[in-house]
């Protein structure tokens, strides 16, 4: 290969690298409708779930309303639901920062894959902690209000739709993790 061909090849490589670096998304790109990567989608979802957990925490104060829940368990239900939502917030926020620590540019493929598998495993472990916690709260609330057929029907309907929505979001999380690995 002569020197002119080498210079031309080097220029082509530089042009190729600069065009590929334009593919790296910045915060401005994400705001302008550029498709998100799996890591960005995961991080966005964890942030939204963390915010939802923290904003749901004050709703546990409804159990203190004696007209809606005329029993002595209101304070304990309020505390239990607040603890549940704070736990959800903490887990999702931790996963949000963990996924945000994955840097595909500076890390090797093996490191990215290992971290993604680690956070996927933690996500599933957190789900296995939160589901029994939610079932206990659900059962406790059903037991305390066993005489109110309308509340129980509303709880059953909410449980059905909550389960469907939860399974959908879990499948979306797992799909994004699979795309990373």
C-alpha positions in Angstrom: 0.0 0.0 0.0 1.5 3.3 -1.0 1.5 6.4 1.4 -1.3 8.2 -0.5 -3.6 5.2 -0.1 -2.7 5.0 3.6 -3.5 8.7 4.1 -6.8 8.2 2.3 -7.7 5.1 4.4 -6.8 7.0 7.6 -9.1 9.9 6.6 -11.9 7.5 5.9 -11.4 5.9 9.3 -11.5 9.4 11.0 -14.7 10.3 9.1 -16.2 6.9 10.0 -15.4 7.4 13.7 -16.7 10.9 13.8 -20.0 9.8 12.1 -20.3 6.9 14.7 -19.7 9.3 17.6 -22.7 11.3 16.4 -24.7 8.1 17.2 -23.9 8.5 20.9 -27.0 10.1 22.5 -26.7 13.1 24.7 -29.5 14.5 26.9 -30.4 16.9 24.1 -30.7 14.1 21.6 -33.1 12.2 23.9 -35.3 15.2 24.3 -35.6 15.6 20.5 -37.2 12.2 19.8 -34.1 10.1 19.1 -34.8 6.5 19.9 -33.6 5.4 23.3 -31.2 2.5 23.8 -32.1 -0.4 26.1 -30.0 1.1 28.9 -31.7 4.4 28.5 -35.1 2.8 28.5 -34.3 0.9 31.7 -33.0 4.0 33.4 -36.0 6.0 32.4 -38.4 3.3 33.7 -36.6 2.9 37.0 -36.7 6.7 37.5 -40.5 6.7 36.7 -41.1 3.8 39.1 -39.1 5.4 41.8 -41.0 8.7 41.4 -44.3 6.8 41.4 -43.3 5.0 44.6 -42.4 8.2 46.4 -45.6 10.0 45.2 -47.7 7.0 46.3 -46.3 7.2 49.8 -48.6 10.1 50.9 -51.7 8.2 49.7 -51.2 5.8 52.7 -52.5 8.6 54.9 -56.0 7.8 53.6 -56.1 4.9 56.1 -56.2 7.5 58.9 -59.6 8.7 57.7 -62.0 7.2 60.2 -65.0 7.6 57.9 -63.5 5.4 55.2 -61.8 3.0 57.5 -63.6 3.0 60.9 -61.3 0.6 62.7 -58.3 0.8 64.9 -55.9 -0.6 62.3 -55.8 2.6 60.3 -52.5 3.9 61.8 -50.8 0.5 61.3 -52.1 0.2 57.8 -50.9 3.7 57.0 -47.4 2.9 58.4 -47.3 -0.4 56.6 -48.3 1.1 53.2 -45.8 4.0 53.7 -43.0 1.5 54.4 -44.0 -0.5 51.3 -43.9 2.6 49.0 -40.6 3.8 50.5 -39.1 0.4 50.0 -40.3 0.4 46.3 -38.8 3.9 45.9 -35.5 2.9 47.4 -35.1 -0.3 45.3 -36.0 1.5 42.1 -33.8 4.5 42.8 -30.9 2.1 43.5 -31.5 0.3 40.3 -31.8 3.6 38.4 -28.3 4.7 39.6 -26.9 1.2 39.0 -28.1 1.1 35.4 -26.8 4.7 35.0 -23.3 3.5 36.1 -23.0 1.3 33.0 -20.9 3.0 30.4 -20.8 1.2 27.1 -18.1 3.5 25.7 -15.6 3.0 28.5 -16.4 -0.5 29.7 -15.6 -3.7 27.9 -18.5 -5.8 26.6 -17.9 -8.3 29.4 -18.2 -5.6 32.1 -21.4 -4.2 30.6 -22.9 -7.7 30.3 -21.9 -8.6 33.9 -23.3 -5.4 35.3 -26.5 -5.8 33.3 -26.9 -9.4 34.6 -26.2 -8.2 38.1 -28.9 -5.6 38.0 -31.3 -7.9 36.3 -30.8 -10.4 39.1 -31.3 -7.7 41.7 -34.4 -6.5 39.9 -35.9 -10.0 40.1 -34.9 -10.4 43.8 -36.6 -7.1 44.6 -39.7 -8.3 42.8 -39.6 -11.5 45.0 -39.4 -9.3 48.1 -42.1 -6.8 47.1 -44.7 -9.4 45.9 -45.1 -11.2 49.3 -45.0 -7.8 51.0 -47.9 -6.6 48.8 -49.9 -9.8 49.3 -49.6 -9.4 53.0 -50.8 -5.8 52.8 -53.6 -6.8 50.5 -54.7 -9.7 52.8 -54.5 -7.5 55.8 -56.7 -4.8 54.2 -59.2 -7.4 52.9 -59.4 -9.0 56.4 -59.9 -5.6 58.2 -62.6 -4.7 55.7 -64.2 -8.1 55.2 -67.7 -6.7 55.8 -67.5 -4.1 52.9 -68.4 -6.0 49.8 -67.8 -3.0 47.5 -64.3 -2.4 48.9 -63.5 -6.0 48.4 -64.8 -5.9 44.8 -62.7 -2.8 44.2 -59.7 -4.5 45.6 -60.2 -7.6 43.5 -60.6 -5.5 40.3 -57.5 -3.4 41.2 -55.5 -6.6 41.9 -56.5 -8.0 38.5 -55.5 -4.9 36.6 -52.5 -4.3 38.8 -51.2 -7.8 38.1 -51.8 -7.4 34.3 -49.9 -4.1 34.3 -47.2 -5.4 36.5 -46.6 -8.4 34.3 -46.5 -6.2 31.2 -43.9 -3.9 32.8 -41.8 -6.8 34.0 -41.7 -8.2 30.5 -40.6 -4.8 29.2 -37.8 -4.7 31.8 -36.6 -8.2 31.0 -36.8 -7.5 27.3 -34.5 -4.5 27.7 -32.1 -6.5 29.9 -32.0 -9.2 27.3 -31.1 -6.7 24.6 -28.2 -5.5 26.7 -26.8 -8.9 27.4 
